[in-house]
Amino acid sequence: MLKDNISDEQLALLASQGDDEAMALLVARVTPVAKAKAASYGNLRVSQDDLVQEGMLGFLDAVRSFNVDKGVPFRAFAGICINNRILSAIRESLNNKNIVLSNAVSLDDEDNGNESSAISDPADIFSVNESVEFIMNLIEEELSDFEKNVIKRWLSKKSYSEIANELACSEKAVDNAMQRIRKKLRSKV
């Protein structure tokens, strides 16, 4: 039986080799980290439970790709993987502004009985469209021009460094803008 005094790094190595007991202990240690990271993001379109699940998928990626030789503690590496996975889920949910168009039933289709559309109920289409419109209005009304430029690039999956280069500013200015954006959007949601 594994003891609680085994390091995260040793557990990650054992778990990556298929040790279920090591994986269970590591999951117990890292789940609170995923929950805390998910709780730090408020989002209309992604539930906290979904963000935690995304975080745990990031954790599994961390177990799979962790390399003890890099000298990085597993918990720090897992935290980054968890955070990146959660941010990707949020970006994806915000980037789906054209979901209504991509899931709409074509009026030209001869087979109108086709139920291949994920969103075919007019009430659902209206709800998705309303959520996207709400977020876009928040961005338009609440953010400065600089913040709008930052969020536009961030939603295009650009790094802080790439954004800073494009906007001729420092990465710290980009980070500060993202913090302000999060604060403004959370206060309105």
C-alpha positions in Angstrom: 0.0 0.0 0.0 1.3 3.4 -0.9 1.9 5.9 1.9 1.0 9.5 1.8 4.7 10.5 2.2 5.6 9.5 -1.4 6.4 12.6 -3.4 4.1 13.8 -6.2 6.9 13.3 -8.6 7.3 9.6 -7.6 3.5 9.1 -7.8 3.4 10.7 -11.2 6.1 8.3 -12.5 4.2 5.3 -11.0 0.9 6.5 -12.3 2.3 7.0 -15.8 3.4 3.4 -15.7 -0.1 2.2 -14.9 -0.1 2.0 -11.1 -3.8 2.6 -10.2 -3.1 3.1 -6.5 -0.5 5.8 -7.3 -3.0 7.5 -9.7 -5.8 7.4 -7.1 -3.5 9.1 -4.5 -2.3 11.6 -7.0 -5.9 12.4 -8.1 -6.8 13.0 -4.4 -3.9 15.4 -4.0 -4.5 17.3 -7.2 -8.3 17.5 -7.4 -8.4 20.4 -4.9 -6.0 22.3 -7.2 -8.3 21.7 -10.2 -11.3 22.8 -8.2 -9.6 26.0 -7.0 -8.4 26.9 -10.5 -11.9 26.3 -11.9 -13.5 28.4 -9.2 -11.2 31.3 -10.1 -13.0 31.6 -13.5 -16.6 32.7 -13.7 -18.2 31.9 -17.1 -21.7 32.0 -18.4 -21.4 29.2 -20.9 -19.1 26.7 -19.0 -20.3 25.4 -15.7 -17.9 25.0 -12.7 -18.2 21.2 -12.9 -17.2 21.3 -16.6 -14.2 23.5 -15.8 -13.2 21.1 -13.1 -13.5 18.2 -15.5 -11.4 20.1 -18.1 -8.9 20.7 -15.3 -8.7 17.0 -14.5 -8.1 16.3 -18.2 -5.2 18.7 -18.0 -4.0 16.8 -14.9 -4.1 13.5 -16.9 -2.1 15.2 -19.7 0.4 16.3 -17.0 0.8 12.7 -15.7 1.3 11.5 -19.2 3.9 14.1 -20.2 5.7 14.8 -16.9 9.5 14.5 -17.0 11.2 14.4 -13.7 14.5 15.3 -15.4 13.3 18.8 -16.2 13.6 19.7 -12.5 10.1 21.1 -12.3 7.9 20.0 -9.4 5.0 17.9 -10.5 2.4 20.0 -8.7 3.6 23.1 -10.5 3.6 21.4 -13.8 0.2 19.9 -13.2 -1.1 23.3 -12.2 0.0 24.8 -15.5 -1.6 22.0 -17.5 -4.8 22.3 -15.5 -5.0 26.0 -16.0 -4.2 25.8 -19.7 -6.9 23.2 -20.2 -9.5 25.3 -18.3 -8.5 28.4 -20.3 -8.8 26.5 -23.6 -12.4 25.4 -22.6 -13.3 29.0 -21.8 -11.8 30.3 -25.0 -13.6 27.6 -27.0 -16.9 28.5 -25.4 -16.4 32.2 -26.2 -15.1 31.5 -29.7 -18.3 29.7 -30.6 -20.0 32.9 -31.5 -21.1 31.4 -34.8 -22.5 28.2 -33.2 -26.0 29.2 -34.3 -24.9 29.3 -37.9 -22.9 26.1 -37.8 -25.8 24.2 -36.2 -28.7 25.7 -38.1 -30.8 23.7 -40.4 -30.4 24.7 -44.0 -33.6 26.0 -45.6 -32.4 24.6 -48.9 -32.2 21.0 -47.7 -34.8 18.8 -49.2 -34.7 16.5 -46.1 -36.0 18.9 -43.5 -36.7 16.0 -41.2 -33.0 15.5 -40.7 -32.2 15.8 -37.0 -28.4 16.1 -37.4 -28.5 19.6 -36.0 -27.4 19.9 -32.4 -29.4 23.0 -31.9 -32.6 22.9 -33.9 -35.2 24.2 -31.4 -35.8 27.9 -32.0 -35.8 28.5 -28.3 -32.3 27.0 -28.0 -31.0 28.9 -30.9 -32.4 32.1 -29.4 -30.8 31.3 -26.0 -27.4 30.6 -27.5 -27.6 33.8 -29.7 -28.7 35.8 -26.7 -25.7 34.6 -24.6 -23.3 35.4 -27.3 -24.9 38.8 -27.8 -24.8 39.5 -24.1 -21.0 38.7 -23.9 -20.3 40.7 -27.0 -22.2 43.7 -25.6 -20.3 43.4 -22.3 -17.0 43.5 -24.2 -18.1 46.4 -26.3 -19.6 48.5 -23.5 -17.2 47.7 -20.6 -13.8 47.4 -22.1 -11.3 50.1 -23.2 -10.0 50.1 -26.7 -6.7 48.6 -25.5 -8.6 45.9 -23.5 -10.7 45.1 -26.6 -7.5 44.6 -28.7 -6.0 42.4 -26.0 -9.1 40.2 -25.6 -9.5 39.9 -29.4 -6.0 38.5 -29.8 -6.3 36.3 -26.7 -9.5 34.7 -28.1 -7.5 34.0 -31.2 -5.3 31.9 -29.0 -2.3 34.2 -29.0 0.2 34.2 -26.1 0.8 37.2 -24.0 4.1 37.6 -25.7 2.5 37.6 -29.1 -0.1 40.1 -28.0 2.5 42.4 -26.5 4.5 42.3 -29.8 1.5 43.1 -31.9 0.3 45.9 -29.6 3.9 47.3 -29.0 3.6 47.0 -25.2 5.0 44.9 -22.4 3.7 41.4 -21.4 2.9 43.0 -18.0 0.6 45.5 -19.7 -1.2 42.6 -21.4 -1.4 40.7 -18.2 -2.8 43.7 -16.4 -5.3 44.2 -19.1 -6.4 40.6 -18.9 -6.9 41.0 -15.1 -9.0 44.1 -15.6 -11.0 42.3 -18.3 -11.7 39.3 -16.0 -12.7 41.6 -13.2 -15.1 43.7 -15.4 -16.7 40.7 -16.9 -17.1 38.8 -13.6 -18.8 41.9 -12.1 -21.4 41.9 -14.8 -22.1 38.2 -15.0 
